[in-house]
Structure formats: structure tokens, C-alpha cells
Amino acid sequence: MKKYARENLPRITTLLLAALMLAAAGSAPALAQTPSPSELPEKQAEKSAKRTSLYRVNFVFREMEDGKRINERNFSMLIEEDGNNSSFRIGDRVPLRVDDKNLQYADVGFNLDCRLTEKGSLVEIDTTIEFSNVASPEVPNNVPLTPTLRQTKYRVRTLVQAGKPTLILSADRVENKHRLEIEVMAVKVV
């Protein structure tokens, strides 16, 4: 018997491996049909309850002088109502001389950060708006220029009705006699 087993060991091993593979293949469909804990109905309901809404948020920036509109800019963003910030940046990097050999760079331009949260039938909009530019200094000739940076920053947190344009800010500009008005409208997309 020992001689028979030794001679046929490779064939017995192959048959055992084949039987194990068939057994595993036969039970695979049964394993695939068993839902994982994340696929249970309770978990699927939690997933769908945690889905966030998507809003298109339109910002209108109006610059007024003596009650007349002299400039208007429109910006639109798609923002998820998930409590995370969405950002919009437009600007330049301006070199600033630190000493005779070194330069540092500053970002100047327009920054907009916005976060949405649904509060019942209203939408809470938390917005930070920043304008920065290089002020044009009056300097005599042959004087090395070190630019002055001007910055205006607004933070507005307010409740608005979805689909309705709402004036969220009206402020005098510091650098001139203009008035800035900011209107926002959040429209639910999904």
C-alpha cells in the first residue's frame, strides 16, 4: 500500500487540489449573495440620509457711485451642502523686495470662500470675501519702490431662501467713494 501511495502521490495531490477548487467555486455564489454589513438595508438608509444636496450659488458684485451702477461682476459656484468650504481665487503674485538680494511674493486679487448648510427650508450661507491690490503710492523719482498692499475682507453669515436673490452686504469702499453691494442666490440642483 505504501508503494501505491508513493507512486500515485502526485495524482492524489492533484485530485485533492481539484476537489478543493471545485468546492470553493461552488460556494462562491453563495458567498457573493450574502450582503456585507455595509449593504444591509439599515446601512443603505443611513447612506442615503447622509447624501448632501448640491446648490448652484450665484454671487453678484455691484459697484455703485452716487446711486448709479458703474460695474457688475457675476460669479457662480456649485457647492455641496456638506459643511466644507468651496473656494474661488483670482489674482497675481506680486514681488516684494525684502532687501537688496531677496524677494518675497504676495498673492493679490480676489478670494471667495463659501460654505452652505441647510436649515429647514432655508440655506445658511457662510461667506468670506477678500479683495487685495497694490496701492499706487506717490513717491519721488529715484526712490526704491516698496509697494503697499491694500486688503478689504468681509465675512457674512446669513440665512437665505433658496432660489431668491438676497442682498447680503452693502459697504462703502475704503480706497474710493464707491459703494459695494453683494447679492447671493442659492439654487438647489440636486
C-alpha positions as CSV (number, residue, x, y, z in Angstrom):
1,M,0.0,0.0,0.0
2,K,2.9,2.3,0.8
3,K,4.4,1.7,-2.7
4,Y,1.0,2.5,-4.3
5,A,0.6,5.8,-2.3
6,R,4.2,6.9,-3.1
7,E,3.7,6.2,-6.8
8,N,0.4,8.0,-7.0
9,L,1.1,10.9,-4.7
10,P,1.3,13.5,-7.5
11,R,-2.1,12.2,-8.8
12,I,-3.7,12.2,-5.4
13,T,-2.4,15.7,-4.7
14,T,-3.8,16.9,-8.0
15,L,-7.2,15.3,-7.3
16,L,-7.4,16.9,-3.8
17,L,-6.5,20.3,-5.2
18,A,-9.1,20.0,-7.9
19,A,-11.8,18.9,-5.3
20,L,-10.9,21.9,-3.1
21,M,-11.1,24.3,-6.1
22,L,-14.5,22.9,-7.1
23,A,-15.8,23.2,-3.6
24,A,-14.6,26.7,-3.3
25,A,-16.1,27.6,-6.7
26,G,-19.4,26.0,-5.8
27,S,-19.7,28.1,-2.6
28,A,-18.6,31.4,-4.2
29,P,-22.1,32.3,-5.5
30,A,-23.5,31.7,-2.0
31,L,-20.8,33.9,-0.5
32,A,-21.5,36.6,-3.1
33,Q,-25.2,36.7,-2.3
34,T,-24.6,37.2,1.4
35,P,-24.8,41.0,2.0
36,S,-21.9,42.6,3.7
37,P,-22.7,44.7,6.8
38,S,-22.4,47.9,4.7
39,E,-25.1,46.6,2.3
40,L,-27.7,45.9,4.9
41,P,-30.9,47.9,4.5
42,E,-30.2,50.0,7.6
43,K,-26.8,50.9,6.3
44,Q,-28.2,51.8,2.9
45,A,-30.8,54.0,4.5
46,E,-28.1,55.8,6.5
47,K,-26.0,56.3,3.4
48,S,-28.9,57.9,1.5
49,A,-29.8,60.0,4.6
50,K,-26.2,61.3,4.6
51,R,-26.2,62.4,1.0
52,T,-25.8,66.1,0.6
53,S,-27.6,68.5,-1.6
54,L,-25.9,70.3,-4.4
55,Y,-26.5,74.0,-4.9
56,R,-25.5,76.5,-7.6
57,V,-24.6,79.7,-5.8
58,N,-24.6,82.9,-7.8
59,F,-22.8,86.0,-6.5
60,V,-23.4,89.4,-8.0
61,F,-20.9,92.2,-7.0
62,R,-22.1,95.7,-7.9
63,E,-20.0,98.8,-7.6
64,M,-22.1,101.9,-7.2
65,E,-21.2,105.6,-7.4
66,D,-23.8,108.3,-6.5
67,G,-26.5,105.6,-6.6
68,K,-25.6,104.5,-10.2
69,R,-24.2,101.1,-11.1
70,I,-20.7,101.6,-12.6
71,N,-19.5,97.9,-12.6
72,E,-21.0,94.5,-12.1
73,R,-19.3,91.1,-11.8
74,N,-21.0,87.7,-11.6
75,F,-19.6,84.5,-10.1
76,S,-21.2,81.1,-9.9
77,M,-20.1,78.0,-8.0
78,L,-21.5,74.5,-7.5
79,I,-21.4,73.8,-3.7
80,E,-22.3,70.7,-1.8
81,E,-24.2,71.2,1.3
82,D,-21.8,69.3,3.4
83,G,-20.2,71.9,5.7
84,N,-17.0,72.1,3.7
85,N,-15.6,75.2,2.2
86,S,-15.6,75.9,-1.5
87,S,-13.1,78.4,-2.8
88,F,-12.6,80.7,-5.7
89,R,-9.3,82.5,-6.3
90,I,-8.4,85.1,-9.0
91,G,-5.2,87.1,-8.7
92,D,-1.5,87.6,-9.2
93,R,1.7,87.1,-7.2
94,V,3.4,90.4,-6.7
95,P,7.2,90.5,-5.9
96,L,8.1,92.5,-2.7
97,R,11.7,93.4,-2.2
98,V,12.9,92.3,1.3
99,D,16.4,93.5,1.0
100,D,19.0,94.1,-1.8
101,K,19.1,90.5,-2.8
102,N,15.8,88.8,-1.7
103,L,12.3,89.0,-2.9
104,Q,9.1,87.7,-1.3
105,Y,5.9,87.2,-3.2
106,A,2.4,88.2,-2.0
107,D,-0.9,87.0,-3.5
108,V,-3.2,89.9,-4.5
109,G,-6.6,89.8,-6.2
110,F,-10.0,88.3,-5.2
111,N,-10.7,85.4,-2.9
112,L,-14.2,83.9,-2.2
113,D,-14.8,81.1,0.3
114,C,-18.3,79.8,0.8
115,R,-19.9,77.1,3.0
116,L,-23.6,76.0,2.9
117,T,-25.8,74.3,5.4
118,E,-29.5,73.5,5.1
119,K,-31.5,74.8,8.0
120,G,-35.0,73.6,7.4
121,S,-36.4,75.4,4.4
122,L,-33.6,78.0,4.5
123,V,-30.0,77.8,3.5
124,E,-27.3,79.2,5.8
125,I,-24.5,80.8,3.7
126,D,-21.2,81.4,5.4
127,T,-19.1,83.6,3.1
128,T,-15.6,85.2,3.3
129,I,-14.7,87.7,0.6
130,E,-11.3,89.3,0.3
131,F,-10.1,91.9,-2.1
132,S,-6.4,92.9,-2.2
133,N,-4.4,95.0,-4.5
134,V,-1.2,97.0,-4.8
135,A,-1.9,100.6,-3.8
136,S,-0.3,103.1,-6.2
137,P,2.0,105.1,-3.9
138,E,3.1,108.6,-4.7
139,V,6.9,108.5,-4.5
140,P,9.6,110.9,-5.8
141,N,11.8,109.8,-8.6
142,N,14.9,107.6,-7.9
143,V,13.3,106.3,-4.6
144,P,13.2,102.4,-4.4
145,L,9.6,101.4,-4.6
146,T,8.3,99.1,-1.8
147,P,4.6,98.6,-2.7
148,T,1.9,99.0,-0.2
149,L,-0.7,96.2,-0.3
150,R,-4.4,97.1,0.4
151,Q,-6.8,94.5,1.7
152,T,-10.5,94.5,2.3
153,K,-12.1,91.5,3.9
154,Y,-15.8,90.8,4.6
155,R,-17.3,87.8,6.5
156,V,-21.0,87.3,6.1
157,R,-23.1,84.5,7.7
158,T,-26.8,84.7,6.9
159,L,-29.9,82.6,6.2
160,V,-31.4,82.9,2.7
161,Q,-34.4,81.4,1.0
162,A,-33.3,79.1,-1.8
163,G,-34.0,80.5,-5.3
164,K,-34.4,84.0,-4.1
165,P,-31.7,86.7,-4.7
166,T,-30.7,88.3,-1.4
167,L,-28.6,91.4,-0.7
168,I,-26.1,90.2,1.9
169,L,-23.7,93.1,2.0
170,S,-23.6,96.8,1.3
171,A,-20.5,98.7,2.2
172,D,-18.5,101.8,1.3
173,R,-15.2,101.1,-0.3
174,V,-12.2,102.5,1.7
175,E,-10.0,103.3,-1.3
176,N,-12.6,105.4,-3.2
177,K,-16.1,106.9,-3.0
178,H,-17.8,103.8,-4.4
179,R,-20.2,101.5,-2.6
180,L,-20.1,97.7,-2.9
181,E,-23.2,95.6,-2.9
182,I,-23.1,91.8,-2.9
183,E,-26.1,89.8,-3.8
184,V,-26.3,86.0,-3.5
185,M,-28.8,83.4,-4.7
186,A,-28.6,79.7,-3.9
187,V,-30.5,77.3,-6.2
188,K,-30.8,73.7,-5.3
189,V,-29.7,71.5,-8.2
190,V,-29.9,68.0,-6.5
